[in-house]
């Protein structure tokens, strides 16, 4: 899994693209299991491992918060 798209990896298959997809599904605070259920059929994600990597990436850049067992979008 690459972080950024390149000439061999399109945006939707990169960690940045998958993170954007996951973030789009995070409309209100939810737990990891429910978020996985809403995104698991997206072809770009392909695996639970990629999903978890995208959550790690989103948390590292401050795009999401995790509090009391719930994921939510960070408030800028």
DSSP file (Angstrom, degrees, kcal/mol; ACC not computed):
  #  RESIDUE AA STRUCTURE BP1 BP2  ACC     N-H-->O    O-->H-N    N-H-->O    O-->H-N    TCO  KAPPA ALPHA  PHI   PSI    X-CA   Y-CA   Z-CA
    1    1 A X              0   0    0      0, 0.0     2,-0.3     0, 0.0    13,-0.1   0.000 360.0 360.0 360.0 127.2    0.0    0.0    0.0
    2    2 A X        -     0   0    0     11,-0.3    13,-3.0     1,-0.1    14,-0.3  -0.776 360.0-141.1-102.2 149.4    1.4    3.4   -1.0
    3    3 A X  S    S+     0   0    0     -2,-0.3    13,-1.9    11,-0.2     2,-0.3   0.941  86.6  33.3 -70.5 -48.5    0.6    6.6    0.7
    4    4 A X  S    S-     0   0    0     11,-0.2     5,-0.1    10,-0.1    -1,-0.1  -0.781  89.4-105.8-111.1 152.2    0.5    8.7   -2.4
    5    5 A X        +     0   0    0     -2,-0.3     2,-0.2     9,-0.1     5,-0.2  -0.356  41.8 173.0 -68.2 155.8   -0.6    7.9   -5.9
    6    6 A X        -     0   0    0      3,-2.0     5,-0.0    -4,-0.0     3,-0.0  -0.770  53.1 -70.5-145.8-167.1    2.1    7.4   -8.6
    7    7 A X  S    S+     0   0    0     -2,-0.2     3,-0.1     1,-0.2    -2,-0.1   0.714 134.1  37.0 -68.8 -17.3    2.2    6.3  -12.2
    8    8 A X  S    S+     0   0    0      1,-0.2     2,-0.5     2,-0.0    -1,-0.2   0.657 114.7  55.9-103.7 -21.7    1.5    2.7  -11.1
    9    9 A X  S    S-     0   0    0     -5,-0.1    -3,-2.0    -3,-0.0    -1,-0.2  -0.949  77.8-142.1-117.8 113.9   -1.0    3.3   -8.3
   10   10 A X    >>  -     0   0    0     -2,-0.5     3,-1.8    -5,-0.2     4,-0.5  -0.297  30.3-104.3 -69.7 160.8   -4.1    5.4   -9.1
   11   11 A X  G >4 S+     0   0    0      1,-0.3     3,-1.5     2,-0.2     6,-0.7   0.875 119.3  57.2 -52.6 -44.3   -5.4    7.9   -6.4
   12   12 A X  G 34 S+     0   0    0      1,-0.3    -1,-0.3     5,-0.2     9,-0.1   0.630 108.2  48.3 -68.8 -11.8   -8.3    5.7   -5.4
   13   13 A X  G <4 S+     0   0    0     -3,-1.8   -11,-0.3     4,-0.1    -1,-0.3   0.412  96.2  89.9-104.4  -1.3   -5.9    2.8   -4.6
   14   14 A X  S <X S-     0   0    0     -3,-1.5     4,-2.6    -4,-0.5     5,-0.2  -0.489  90.0-110.5 -90.4 165.5   -3.5    4.9   -2.6
   15   15 A X  H  > S+     0   0    0    -13,-3.0     4,-2.4     1,-0.2   -12,-0.2   0.851 119.4  54.4 -64.5 -34.1   -3.8    5.5    1.2
   16   16 A X  H  > S+     0   0    0    -13,-1.9     4,-1.9   -14,-0.3    -1,-0.2   0.928 111.1  44.9 -63.9 -45.2   -4.7    9.1    0.6
   17   17 A X  H  > S+     0   0    0     -6,-0.7     4,-1.9   -14,-0.2    -2,-0.2   0.903 114.1  47.7 -66.6 -42.4   -7.6    8.1   -1.7
   18   18 A X  H  X S+     0   0    0     -4,-2.6     4,-2.7    -7,-0.3     5,-0.2   0.893 110.1  54.0 -66.6 -38.8   -8.8    5.3    0.6
   19   19 A X  H  X S+     0   0    0     -4,-2.4     4,-2.8    -5,-0.2    -1,-0.2   0.902 107.4  50.5 -60.4 -40.8   -8.6    7.7    3.5
   20   20 A X  H  X S+     0   0    0     -4,-1.9     4,-1.8     2,-0.2    -1,-0.2   0.899 110.5  50.0 -63.5 -40.4  -10.8   10.2    1.6
   21   21 A X  H  X S+     0   0    0     -4,-1.9     4,-1.0     2,-0.2    -2,-0.2   0.932 112.8  45.7 -62.8 -47.0  -13.3    7.4    0.9
   22   22 A X  H >X S+     0   0    0     -4,-2.7     3,-0.9     1,-0.2     4,-0.7   0.926 111.1  52.8 -62.8 -45.1  -13.5    6.4    4.5
   23   23 A X  H >< S+     0   0    0     -4,-2.8     3,-0.8     1,-0.3    -1,-0.2   0.853 103.5  58.3 -60.4 -35.0  -13.7   10.0    5.7
   24   24 A X  H 3< S+     0   0    0     -4,-1.8    -1,-0.3     1,-0.2    -2,-0.2   0.791 105.7  49.4 -64.6 -27.8  -16.7   10.5    3.3
   25   25 A X  H << S+     0   0    0     -4,-1.0     2,-1.5    -3,-0.9     3,-0.3   0.575  90.1  85.8 -85.6 -10.5  -18.5    7.7    5.1
   26   26 A X    <<  +     0   0    0     -3,-0.8    47,-0.2    -4,-0.7    -1,-0.2  -0.558  46.0 145.7 -93.6  72.4  -17.9    9.2    8.5
   27   27 A X  S    S+     0   0    0     -2,-1.5     2,-0.3     1,-0.2    -1,-0.2   0.794  70.9   8.6 -80.8 -30.0  -20.8   11.5    8.6
   28   28 A X  S    S-     0   0    0     -3,-0.3    -1,-0.2    43,-0.1    43,-0.1  -0.952 103.0 -67.6-144.0 162.2  -21.5   11.2   12.3
   29   29 A X        +     0   0    0     -2,-0.3     2,-0.3    41,-0.1    43,-0.2  -0.239  64.8 157.1 -55.2 135.3  -19.6    9.6   15.2
   30   30 A X  B     -A   71   0A   0     41,-2.2    41,-4.0    -4,-0.0     2,-0.1  -0.958  40.5 -99.2-152.3 165.3  -19.6    5.8   14.9
   31   31 A X     >  -     0   0    0     -2,-0.3     4,-2.2    39,-0.3     5,-0.2  -0.446  39.2-105.3 -87.9 168.6  -17.6    2.9   16.1
   32   32 A X  H  > S+     0   0    0     37,-0.3     4,-2.7     1,-0.2     5,-0.2   0.892 117.4  54.2 -60.9 -42.4  -15.0    1.1   14.0
   33   33 A X  H  > S+     0   0    0      1,-0.2     4,-2.3     2,-0.2    -1,-0.2   0.913 109.9  45.9 -61.4 -44.4  -17.2   -1.9   13.3
   34   34 A X  H  > S+     0   0    0      2,-0.2     4,-1.6     1,-0.2    -1,-0.2   0.896 112.7  50.2 -67.3 -39.1  -20.1    0.1   11.9
   35   35 A X  H  X S+     0   0    0     -4,-2.2     4,-1.3     2,-0.2    -2,-0.2   0.920 110.2  50.7 -64.9 -41.6  -17.7    2.2    9.8
   36   36 A X  H >X S+     0   0    0     -4,-2.7     4,-2.2     1,-0.2     3,-0.5   0.917 107.5  53.9 -60.2 -43.3  -16.2   -1.0    8.4
   37   37 A X  H 3< S+     0   0    0     -4,-2.3     4,-0.3     1,-0.2    -1,-0.2   0.850 109.1  49.0 -60.2 -34.2  -19.7   -2.3    7.6
   38   38 A X  H 3< S+     0   0    0     -4,-1.6    -1,-0.2     1,-0.2    -2,-0.2   0.738 122.6  30.5 -79.7 -21.1  -20.4    0.8    5.6
   39   39 A X  H X< S+     0   0    0     -4,-1.3     3,-2.1    -3,-0.5     6,-0.3   0.567  89.5  94.0-111.9 -10.1  -17.2    0.8    3.6
   40   40 A X  T 3< S+     0   0    0     -4,-2.2     6,-0.1     1,-0.3    -3,-0.1   0.714  83.0  56.2 -63.6 -21.3  -16.3   -2.9    3.2
   41   41 A X  T 3  S+     0   0    0     -4,-0.3     2,-0.4    -3,-0.1    -1,-0.3   0.504  78.7 109.8 -88.4  -3.5  -18.0   -3.3   -0.2
   42   42 A X    X>  -     0   0    0     -3,-2.1     4,-1.1     1,-0.2     3,-0.8  -0.600  66.7-143.3 -71.5 126.5  -16.0   -0.4   -1.8
   43   43 A X  T 34 S+     0   0    0     -2,-0.4    -1,-0.2     1,-0.2    -3,-0.0   0.820  94.3  63.1 -61.6 -33.0  -13.6   -2.0   -4.3
   44   44 A X  T 34 S+     0   0    0      1,-0.2    -1,-0.2     2,-0.1   -26,-0.1   0.839  99.0  53.8 -64.5 -32.8  -10.9    0.5   -3.5
   45   45 A X  T <4 S+     0   0    0     -3,-0.8     2,-1.8    -6,-0.3     5,-0.2   0.927  73.3 173.4 -72.2 -44.5  -10.5   -0.6    0.1
   46   46 A X     <  +     0   0    0     -4,-1.1     2,-0.3    -6,-0.1    -1,-0.2   0.031  56.7  25.6  68.2 -30.4  -10.0   -4.3   -0.8
   47   47 A X  S  > S-     0   0    0     -2,-1.8     4,-1.7     1,-0.1     5,-0.1  -0.995  74.4-114.0-158.8 161.1   -9.2   -5.5    2.8
   48   48 A X  H  > S+     0   0    0     -2,-0.3     4,-2.6     1,-0.2     5,-0.2   0.842 115.5  60.7 -65.1 -33.3   -9.7   -4.8    6.5
   49   49 A X  H  > S+     0   0    0      1,-0.2     4,-2.4     2,-0.2    -1,-0.2   0.912 104.3  47.2 -60.2 -43.9   -5.9   -4.1    6.7
   50   50 A X  H  > S+     0   0    0     -5,-0.2     4,-2.2     2,-0.2    -1,-0.2   0.881 110.6  53.5 -64.6 -37.8   -6.2   -1.3    4.2
   51   51 A X  H  X S+     0   0    0     -4,-1.7     4,-1.9     2,-0.2    -2,-0.2   0.934 110.3  46.3 -60.9 -47.5   -9.2    0.1    6.1
   52   52 A X  H  X S+     0   0    0     -4,-2.6     4,-2.5     1,-0.2    -2,-0.2   0.901 110.7  52.8 -64.8 -41.4   -7.1    0.1    9.4
   53   53 A X  H  X S+     0   0    0     -4,-2.4     4,-2.5     1,-0.2    -1,-0.2   0.892 108.0  51.5 -60.3 -38.4   -4.2    1.7    7.6
   54   54 A X  H  X S+     0   0    0     -4,-2.2     4,-2.8     2,-0.2    -1,-0.2   0.886 108.9  50.4 -67.1 -36.7   -6.5    4.5    6.4
   55   55 A X  H  X S+     0   0    0     -4,-1.9     4,-2.4     2,-0.2     5,-0.2   0.917 110.5  50.0 -64.9 -42.2   -7.8    5.0    9.9
   56   56 A X  H  X S+     0   0    0     -4,-2.5     4,-2.6     2,-0.2    -2,-0.2   0.931 112.6  47.4 -58.8 -46.1   -4.2    5.3   11.2
   57   57 A X  H  X S+     0   0    0     -4,-2.5     4,-1.9     2,-0.2     6,-0.2   0.937 112.2  48.4 -61.7 -48.4   -3.4    7.8    8.4
   58   58 A X  H  <>S+     0   0    0     -4,-2.8     5,-2.6     1,-0.2     6,-1.0   0.873 113.9  47.3 -62.1 -37.8   -6.5    9.9    9.1
   59   59 A X  H ><5S+     0   0    0     -4,-2.4     3,-1.1     4,-0.2    -1,-0.2   0.905 109.5  53.8 -68.7 -41.8   -5.7    9.9   12.8
   60   60 A X  H 3<5S+     0   0    0     -4,-2.6    -2,-0.2     1,-0.3    -1,-0.2   0.840 110.8  45.2 -63.6 -34.1   -2.1   10.8   12.2
   61   61 A X  T 3<5S-     0   0    0     -4,-1.9    -1,-0.3    -5,-0.2    -2,-0.2   0.445 117.1-112.6 -90.5   1.2   -2.9   13.8   10.1
   62   62 A X  T < 5S+     0   0    0     -3,-1.1    -3,-0.2    -4,-0.3    -2,-0.1   0.685  81.0 124.2  81.1  18.5   -5.6   15.0   12.6
   63   63 A X  S   <S+     0   0    0     -5,-2.6    11,-2.5    -6,-0.2     2,-0.3   0.754  73.6  31.0 -82.8 -25.1   -8.6   14.3   10.3
   64   64 A X  E     -B   73   0A   0     -6,-1.0     2,-0.3     9,-0.3     9,-0.2  -0.927  66.9-149.4-131.7 157.6  -10.4   12.0   12.7
   65   65 A X  E     -B   72   0A   0      7,-3.0     7,-2.1    -2,-0.3     2,-0.5  -0.887   4.3-152.0-120.0 154.3  -10.7   11.7   16.5
   66   66 A X  E     +B   71   0A   0     -2,-0.3     2,-0.4     5,-0.2     5,-0.2  -0.966  29.1 154.8-128.8 114.6  -11.2    8.6   18.6
   67   67 A X  E >   -B   70   0A   0      3,-2.4     3,-1.6    -2,-0.5    -2,-0.1  -0.987  64.7  -7.6-146.2 130.6  -12.9    9.1   21.9
   68   68 A X  T 3  S-     0   0    0     -2,-0.4     3,-0.1     1,-0.3    -1,-0.1   0.839 128.8 -52.8  54.7  37.9  -15.0    6.8   24.1
   69   69 A X  T 3  S+     0   0    0      1,-0.2     2,-0.4   -38,-0.0   -37,-0.3   0.540 115.5 110.9  80.6   7.3  -15.0    4.1   21.5
   70   70 A X  E <   - B   0  67A   0     -3,-1.6    -3,-2.4   -39,-0.1     2,-0.4  -0.936  56.6-145.1-120.7 139.1  -16.3    6.4   18.7
   71   71 A X  E     +AB  30  66A   0    -41,-4.0   -41,-2.2    -2,-0.4     2,-0.3  -0.787  28.6 166.4 -92.4 140.6  -14.6    7.7   15.6
   72   72 A X  E     - B   0  65A   0     -7,-2.1    -7,-3.0    -2,-0.4     2,-0.2  -0.980  41.4 -93.0-148.4 159.7  -15.5   11.2   14.4
   73   73 A X  E     - B   0  64A   0     -2,-0.3    -9,-0.3    -9,-0.2     2,-0.2  -0.495  48.8-110.8 -68.8 142.7  -14.3   13.8   12.1
   74   74 A X        -     0   0    0    -11,-2.5     2,-0.6    -2,-0.2    -1,-0.1  -0.484  24.8-125.0 -72.3 145.7  -12.0   16.4   13.7
   75   75 A X              0   0    0     -2,-0.2    -1,-0.1     1,-0.1   -11,-0.0  -0.842 360.0 360.0 -93.5 120.4  -13.4   19.8   14.1
   76   76 A X              0   0    0     -2,-0.6    -1,-0.1   -13,-0.1    -2,-0.0   0.514 360.0 360.0 -67.0 360.0  -11.0   22.3   12.5
